Amino acid sequence: MEFVALGNSVKVTAIDPASGVEASVVCPASASQHAMAQAARRKLEYVLRKKT
């Protein structure tokens, strides 16, 4: 997981180590780090399912 603050938002990028596929979400900075990571993980899982 990579967290990058962008003003009052945070861009969270999740990367699958096996395939190198990335998925990013933008969340409000007020959200918890756990909630942001969970959203990025769900999007990564969605992208990986869509590729197969």
MONOR-V75585 format. One record per residue. N is the residue number from 1. SS is DSSP state (A for helix, B for strand, O for the rest). PHI is phi in radians with two decimals (* if undefined). Layout:
BEGIN
n->N ss->SS phi->PHI
n->N ss->SS phi->PHI
END
This chain:
BEGIN
n->1 ss->O phi->*
n->2 ss->B phi->-2.20
n->3 ss->B phi->-1.98
n->4 ss->B phi->-2.24
n->5 ss->B phi->-1.33
n->6 ss->B phi->-2.26
n->7 ss->O phi->1.20
n->8 ss->O phi->-1.68
n->9 ss->B phi->-2.22
n->10 ss->B phi->-2.29
n->11 ss->B phi->-1.64
n->12 ss->B phi->-2.01
n->13 ss->B phi->-2.04
n->14 ss->B phi->-1.94
n->15 ss->B phi->-2.18
n->16 ss->O phi->-1.43
n->17 ss->O phi->-1.17
n->18 ss->O phi->-1.28
n->19 ss->O phi->-1.85
n->20 ss->O phi->1.41
n->21 ss->O phi->-1.26
n->22 ss->B phi->-2.03
n->23 ss->B phi->-2.45
n->24 ss->B phi->-2.18
n->25 ss->B phi->-2.33
n->26 ss->B phi->-2.00
n->27 ss->B phi->-2.16
n->28 ss->B phi->-1.17
n->29 ss->O phi->-1.13
n->30 ss->O phi->-1.36
n->31 ss->O phi->-1.25
n->32 ss->O phi->-1.28
n->33 ss->A phi->-1.07
n->34 ss->A phi->-1.10
n->35 ss->A phi->-1.13
n->36 ss->A phi->-1.15
n->37 ss->A phi->-1.11
n->38 ss->A phi->-1.12
n->39 ss->A phi->-1.13
n->40 ss->A phi->-1.16
n->41 ss->A phi->-1.13
n->42 ss->A phi->-1.10
n->43 ss->A phi->-1.16
n->44 ss->A phi->-1.08
n->45 ss->A phi->-1.06
n->46 ss->A phi->-1.07
n->47 ss->A phi->-1.11
n->48 ss->A phi->-1.16
n->49 ss->A phi->-1.11
n->50 ss->A phi->-1.17
n->51 ss->A phi->-1.29
n->52 ss->O phi->-1.65
END
